[in-house]
Amino acid sequence: MIFLSRIRSLYILTFLLINYANAFEWEIQINNTIKELPLIRDNGSQTVYDPNTNLIWLDSPITKKVKKDYWDANNYCKELSLLGYKTWRLPTINELASIYDKNNDPHIKSPFQNVGFIINSNYYDLKYWSNTEYHTKGRNRGFEWRYTISYHNRYKIDQDISYSPYTEKKWQTQLYFTCVTDMKKTLNNIISYFIEKQTGQLKKPQKQILQKDEFETTTAYLQRVKHEEKEYKQALFKYEQKKQKIKEKLYKNKNFLKKAIKIALESKWGKPIIKDLKYNADKKEFSANLTFDKNKDFQKQIFLKVPLGIARRFKRIFNTFYIYAVFNVTQEKNLFQEKLKKIVIVPSEETFHNYIIDFSKKNNKQAKKKYKLFNK
């Protein structure tokens, strides 16, 4: 009995070690000086993820080589199923403008690779269908579909299309197009895209469409099709196996995950913002609201103890303070969960102390002084 009990205990311990071998906890900082985040391209799915707008863009050869009228372009995007998303659509004018880059050639941000453009006599135009409603004075509601960027005139947006027989002809114009979808803003989705990007180096096997030769019997042709189908399935199985092994390694790679988690937090939460700073002279404290520029749903009231004698100066230069948020991120297998741990406020002058708001303690909205002067 004792021997069996020891075996059972060893089995349970082994089970726990296997299941929690890749369970990690991270402490990640994001601050109020975040600049524009770089776009990320996944060669496997031929898409580009913009962590600044949380949009995934289609960037395949079809966006460079194929022109469609508005209706066909719109239907293509609606019927697209990619990366597990079935919510693809034509982009709005503002979304198209967000990927414009006057310093790039052509004027679309890197790392887009499949950019269709129209060559005119003295400049290039990038004309894409968009899906933005607008109103014009004294006219019925209409739509603007065309987005135009010219090399000599930065960018231009056409807005002259309305409901009329002429408009119908405009909609039949053949233009380039691309599709976008909104990534579900969770840490798991964003990190999963990073993981998928790394597997894009693998070449996915392509299924060949075989044509029957005129000197080939039907039986021989069907045998050849059957053989090709078998070869394709075997190659696809090996591809999926390699892809899964790469993913498993990446989910255990601490250095890779730390970078991915940081970008994911910056994409989901953005900069910490402290606003509506108001001083209560009787209590000798400031009240303020804490939020994040990409997560406006998060709202917390905080309090900062500041002596009356320096409160006026504190408020005047508060916009120059360095503020950063600390998140605890836990990982179990391929699932991630973040929790705001604390906010740290670092004044730009040595007159003031650092302030720490610790959210790991229940109902702690009061900033505690860190008795160490900030050195420039």
C-alpha positions as CSV (number, residue, x, y, z in Angstrom):
1,M,0.0,0.0,0.0
2,I,2.8,2.4,0.9
3,F,4.5,1.6,-2.4
4,L,1.4,2.2,-4.4
5,S,0.8,5.5,-2.5
6,R,4.3,6.7,-3.4
7,I,3.7,5.7,-7.1
8,R,0.4,7.7,-7.1
9,S,2.1,10.7,-5.5
10,L,5.0,10.6,-8.0
11,Y,2.4,10.3,-10.9
12,I,0.5,13.4,-9.6
13,L,3.7,15.4,-9.2
14,T,4.8,14.4,-12.7
15,F,1.4,15.4,-14.1
16,L,1.7,18.8,-12.4
17,L,5.2,19.4,-13.7
18,I,4.2,18.6,-17.3
19,N,1.2,20.8,-17.2
20,Y,2.8,23.8,-15.5
21,A,6.2,23.6,-17.0
22,N,5.6,26.6,-19.2
23,A,3.5,28.6,-16.6
24,F,5.3,31.9,-16.2
25,E,4.7,35.2,-14.5
26,W,5.9,38.5,-16.0
27,E,6.2,42.1,-14.7
28,I,6.0,44.5,-17.6
29,Q,6.2,48.3,-17.7
30,I,4.5,50.6,-20.2
31,N,5.0,54.4,-19.9
32,N,3.5,57.7,-21.1
33,T,6.2,58.2,-23.7
34,I,5.2,55.4,-26.1
35,K,5.8,56.4,-29.7
36,E,4.1,54.9,-32.7
37,L,4.5,51.2,-32.8
38,P,5.9,49.5,-35.9
39,L,3.6,47.5,-38.1
40,I,4.1,43.7,-38.2
41,R,3.8,41.5,-41.3
42,D,2.9,37.8,-41.2
43,N,4.2,36.2,-44.4
44,G,2.2,33.0,-43.9
45,S,-1.2,34.7,-43.9
46,Q,0.0,37.6,-46.1
47,T,-1.4,40.2,-43.6
48,V,-0.1,43.2,-41.8
49,Y,-1.1,44.0,-38.2
50,D,-1.1,47.6,-37.0
51,P,-0.8,47.7,-33.2
52,N,-1.6,51.4,-33.2
53,T,-5.1,51.0,-34.7
54,N,-5.6,47.3,-33.9
55,L,-6.4,46.6,-37.5
56,I,-5.3,43.6,-39.6
57,W,-4.8,44.4,-43.3
58,L,-4.8,42.0,-46.2
59,D,-1.5,42.3,-48.1
60,S,-1.5,39.6,-50.7
61,P,-0.8,39.7,-54.4
62,I,-4.5,40.3,-55.1
63,T,-4.2,43.8,-53.5
64,K,-1.4,44.6,-56.0
65,K,-2.5,42.9,-59.2
66,V,-6.3,42.7,-59.2
67,K,-8.8,45.6,-59.8
68,K,-12.5,45.3,-59.1
69,D,-15.5,47.5,-59.1
70,Y,-17.0,48.6,-55.8
71,W,-19.5,45.8,-55.5
72,D,-17.1,43.0,-56.3
73,A,-14.4,44.4,-54.0
74,N,-17.0,44.8,-51.2
75,N,-18.3,41.2,-51.6
76,Y,-14.7,39.8,-51.8
77,C,-13.9,41.3,-48.4
78,K,-17.2,40.2,-46.8
79,E,-16.7,36.6,-48.0
80,L,-13.0,36.5,-46.9
81,S,-12.2,34.1,-44.1
82,L,-8.6,34.4,-42.8
83,L,-6.8,34.0,-39.4
84,G,-10.1,32.8,-37.9
85,Y,-11.8,36.1,-38.7
86,K,-14.9,36.4,-40.8
87,T,-15.4,40.1,-40.2
88,W,-13.3,41.4,-43.1
89,R,-14.5,44.6,-44.9
90,L,-13.4,47.5,-47.0
91,P,-11.5,50.1,-45.0
92,T,-12.7,53.6,-44.2
93,I,-11.1,56.7,-45.6
94,N,-9.5,57.4,-42.2
95,E,-8.2,53.9,-41.9
96,L,-6.6,54.1,-45.4
97,A,-5.0,57.5,-44.3
98,S,-3.5,55.8,-41.3
99,I,-1.2,53.6,-43.4
100,Y,0.0,56.6,-45.6
101,D,3.7,57.4,-45.3
102,K,5.1,60.3,-47.3
103,N,8.6,59.1,-46.7
104,N,8.1,55.7,-48.2
105,D,8.1,54.6,-51.8
106,P,5.3,54.1,-52.7
107,H,3.6,56.2,-50.0
108,I,2.3,53.3,-47.9
109,K,3.9,52.3,-44.6
110,S,6.4,49.5,-44.4
111,P,6.1,46.4,-44.2
112,F,3.3,46.4,-46.9
113,Q,4.7,44.6,-49.9
114,N,1.7,44.4,-52.3
115,V,0.7,47.9,-53.2
116,G,-1.2,48.6,-56.4
117,F,-0.7,51.9,-58.1
118,I,-1.8,53.6,-61.3
119,I,0.9,55.2,-63.4
120,N,0.0,58.6,-64.8
121,S,2.1,60.8,-67.1
122,N,4.1,62.6,-64.4
123,Y,3.3,60.9,-61.1
124,Y,1.9,57.7,-59.5
125,D,-1.6,57.4,-58.0
126,L,-2.7,54.9,-55.4
127,K,-6.4,54.5,-55.8
128,Y,-8.2,52.1,-53.5
129,W,-11.9,51.6,-52.8
130,S,-13.0,52.7,-49.4
131,N,-16.4,52.4,-47.6
132,T,-17.1,55.7,-45.9
133,E,-20.5,57.5,-45.9
134,Y,-20.6,61.3,-46.0
135,H,-23.1,64.2,-46.5
136,T,-22.8,67.1,-48.8
137,K,-24.6,70.4,-48.5
138,G,-27.8,70.7,-50.5
139,R,-27.5,67.2,-51.8
140,N,-28.8,63.7,-50.9
141,R,-26.6,61.4,-48.8
142,G,-23.9,59.9,-50.8
143,F,-20.7,57.9,-50.4
144,E,-17.1,58.4,-51.0
145,W,-15.3,55.3,-52.2
146,R,-12.1,56.4,-53.8
147,Y,-8.8,57.1,-51.9
148,T,-6.1,58.8,-54.0
149,I,-2.5,59.5,-53.1
150,S,-0.4,61.3,-55.6
151,Y,3.4,61.5,-55.3
152,H,3.5,65.3,-56.0
153,N,0.5,66.3,-53.8
154,R,0.8,64.2,-50.6
155,Y,-2.6,62.6,-50.6
156,K,-6.1,63.5,-51.9
157,I,-9.5,62.0,-51.1
158,D,-12.3,62.2,-53.7
159,Q,-15.7,63.1,-52.3
160,D,-17.7,63.8,-55.4
161,I,-19.8,60.7,-55.7
162,S,-23.6,60.7,-54.9
163,Y,-26.7,58.7,-55.7
164,S,-27.3,59.2,-59.4
165,P,-27.0,57.3,-62.7
166,Y,-23.5,58.8,-63.0
167,T,-22.6,57.4,-59.6
168,E,-23.6,53.9,-60.7
169,K,-21.0,54.3,-63.5
170,K,-18.4,55.5,-61.0
171,W,-19.1,52.4,-58.8
172,Q,-18.3,50.2,-61.8
173,T,-14.8,51.8,-62.1
174,Q,-12.1,49.2,-61.7
175,L,-9.8,50.1,-58.8
176,Y,-7.4,48.4,-56.5
177,F,-8.7,47.4,-53.0
178,T,-7.6,45.8,-49.8
179,C,-9.6,44.4,-46.8
180,V,-9.3,45.0,-43.1
181,T,-10.7,43.5,-39.9
182,D,-10.6,44.6,-36.3
183,M,-8.5,42.3,-34.1
184,K,-10.2,41.3,-30.9
185,K,-8.3,43.3,-28.3
186,T,-7.1,40.6,-26.0
187,L,-3.6,39.7,-25.0
188,N,-4.0,36.2,-26.3
189,N,-5.0,37.3,-29.8
190,I,-2.2,39.8,-30.2
191,I,0.5,37.4,-28.9
192,S,-1.0,34.7,-31.1
193,Y,-0.5,36.9,-34.1
194,F,3.2,37.3,-33.1
195,I,3.5,33.5,-32.8
196,E,1.8,33.0,-36.2
197,K,4.2,35.5,-37.8
198,Q,7.2,33.4,-36.8
199,T,5.7,30.3,-38.5
200,G,5.3,32.3,-41.7
201,Q,8.9,31.3,-42.7
202,L,7.6,27.8,-43.4
203,K,6.4,27.3,-47.0
204,K,2.8,26.0,-47.0
205,P,2.3,23.2,-49.6
206,Q,0.1,24.3,-52.5
207,K,-2.5,22.0,-54.0
208,Q,-1.9,21.5,-57.7
209,I,-4.8,21.6,-60.2
210,L,-4.1,18.8,-62.7
211,Q,-5.3,18.9,-66.3
212,K,-6.1,15.8,-68.3
213,D,-3.8,15.3,-71.2
214,E,-5.5,14.5,-74.5
215,F,-3.3,11.3,-74.8
216,E,-4.1,10.2,-71.3
217,T,-6.9,7.8,-70.4
218,T,-9.5,8.8,-67.9
219,T,-8.4,6.0,-65.6
220,A,-4.8,7.1,-65.7
221,Y,-5.8,10.7,-65.1
222,L,-7.9,9.8,-62.1
223,Q,-5.1,7.7,-60.6
224,R,-2.7,10.7,-61.1
225,V,-5.3,13.0,-59.3
226,K,-5.6,10.5,-56.5
227,H,-1.8,10.3,-56.1
228,E,-1.5,14.0,-56.1
229,E,-4.2,14.4,-53.4
230,K,-2.4,11.8,-51.2
231,E,1.0,13.6,-51.7
232,Y,-0.7,17.0,-50.8
233,K,-2.3,15.7,-47.6
234,Q,1.0,14.1,-46.5
235,A,2.9,17.4,-47.2
236,L,0.2,19.4,-45.4
237,F,0.3,17.1,-42.4
238,K,4.1,17.5,-42.1
239,Y,3.8,21.3,-42.5
240,E,1.2,21.5,-39.7
241,Q,3.5,19.3,-37.5
242,K,6.5,21.6,-38.1
243,K,4.3,24.7,-37.5
244,Q,3.0,23.3,-34.2
245,K,6.5,22.5,-33.0
246,I,7.7,26.0,-33.7
247,K,4.7,27.4,-31.8
248,E,5.4,25.2,-28.8
249,K,9.0,26.3,-28.6
250,L,8.0,30.0,-28.9
251,Y,5.4,29.7,-26.1
252,K,8.3,28.5,-23.9
253,N,10.8,31.2,-25.1
254,K,10.9,33.8,-22.3
255,N,12.9,36.4,-24.3
256,F,10.6,36.2,-27.2
257,L,7.5,36.3,-25.1
258,K,8.6,39.2,-23.0
259,K,9.0,41.4,-26.2
260,A,5.6,40.1,-27.5
261,I,3.8,40.8,-24.2
262,K,5.2,44.3,-24.0
263,I,4.0,45.2,-27.5
264,A,0.7,43.5,-26.8
265,L,0.2,45.6,-23.6
266,E,1.1,48.8,-25.4
267,S,-1.3,47.9,-28.2
268,K,-4.2,47.1,-25.9
269,W,-3.7,49.7,-23.2
270,G,-1.5,52.4,-24.6
271,K,-0.1,55.3,-22.5
272,P,-1.2,55.7,-18.9
273,I,-3.0,59.1,-18.5
274,I,-3.6,61.0,-15.3
275,K,-6.1,63.9,-15.9
276,D,-8.6,66.2,-14.1
277,L,-6.0,67.0,-11.4
278,K,-7.8,68.9,-8.5
279,Y,-6.3,70.0,-5.2
280,N,-8.1,69.9,-1.8
281,A,-6.2,72.3,0.4
282,D,-7.9,71.0,3.6
283,K,-6.8,67.4,3.0
284,K,-3.6,68.5,1.3
285,E,-4.1,66.1,-1.5
286,F,-4.8,66.0,-5.2
287,S,-7.6,63.9,-6.7
288,A,-7.3,62.8,-10.3
289,N,-8.6,60.2,-12.8
290,L,-6.4,57.4,-14.2
291,T,-7.1,56.0,-17.6
292,F,-5.2,54.7,-20.7
293,D,-5.3,56.2,-24.2
294,K,-6.3,52.9,-25.8
295,N,-8.4,51.6,-23.0
296,K,-10.8,54.4,-22.1
297,D,-13.1,51.9,-20.4
298,F,-10.6,51.7,-17.6
299,Q,-11.3,54.6,-15.1
300,K,-9.9,54.9,-11.6
301,Q,-9.9,57.8,-9.2
302,I,-6.6,58.3,-7.4
303,F,-5.2,60.6,-4.7
304,L,-1.8,62.2,-4.3
305,K,-0.6,63.7,-1.0
306,V,1.2,67.0,-1.7
307,P,2.0,69.7,0.9
308,L,0.2,73.0,0.4
309,G,3.4,75.0,0.0
310,I,4.4,73.1,-3.2
311,A,1.0,72.1,-4.5
312,R,0.7,75.0,-7.0
313,R,4.1,74.2,-8.6
314,F,3.3,70.5,-8.6
315,K,0.1,71.0,-10.7
316,R,1.8,73.5,-13.0
317,I,4.6,71.1,-14.1
318,F,2.6,67.8,-13.8
319,N,2.4,67.4,-17.6
320,T,6.2,67.0,-17.6
321,F,6.2,64.0,-15.1
322,Y,7.2,60.6,-16.2
323,I,4.4,58.1,-15.5
324,Y,4.5,54.3,-16.0
325,A,2.2,51.4,-15.3
326,V,3.4,48.0,-14.1
327,F,1.4,44.9,-15.1
328,N,1.6,41.4,-13.8
329,V,1.1,39.0,-16.7
330,T,0.6,35.3,-16.0
331,Q,1.0,32.6,-18.6
332,E,-0.3,29.1,-18.5
333,K,0.5,27.2,-21.6
334,N,-0.7,29.5,-24.4
335,L,-3.1,31.6,-22.4
336,F,-2.2,35.0,-21.0
337,Q,-3.9,37.2,-18.4
338,E,-2.8,40.7,-17.4
339,K,-3.5,42.7,-14.2
340,L,-2.6,46.2,-13.4
341,K,-0.3,46.1,-10.4
342,K,0.8,49.7,-9.8
343,I,1.2,53.2,-11.3
344,V,4.5,55.0,-10.6
345,I,4.7,58.8,-11.0
346,V,8.3,60.2,-11.3
347,P,8.4,64.1,-11.1
348,S,10.7,66.0,-13.3
349,E,12.1,68.0,-10.4
350,E,14.0,66.9,-7.3
351,T,11.7,69.0,-5.1
352,F,9.1,66.2,-5.3
353,H,9.2,62.5,-4.3
354,N,8.2,59.6,-6.6
355,Y,4.6,58.4,-6.0
356,I,3.4,54.8,-6.2
357,I,-0.2,53.7,-6.4
358,D,-0.3,50.0,-5.6
359,F,-3.4,48.3,-7.0
360,S,-2.4,44.9,-5.8
361,K,-3.8,45.9,-2.4
362,K,-7.6,46.1,-2.1
363,N,-9.1,49.6,-2.2
364,N,-5.7,51.2,-2.3
365,K,-6.2,54.4,-4.3
366,Q,-3.9,56.5,-2.2
367,A,-0.4,57.1,-3.6
368,K,2.4,56.4,-1.2
369,K,5.6,58.4,-1.3
370,K,8.7,56.6,-2.3
371,Y,11.3,58.3,-0.2
372,K,14.0,58.5,-2.8
373,L,14.5,61.6,-4.8
374,F,14.4,61.4,-8.5
375,N,17.7,62.2,-10.2
376,K,17.6,63.7,-13.7
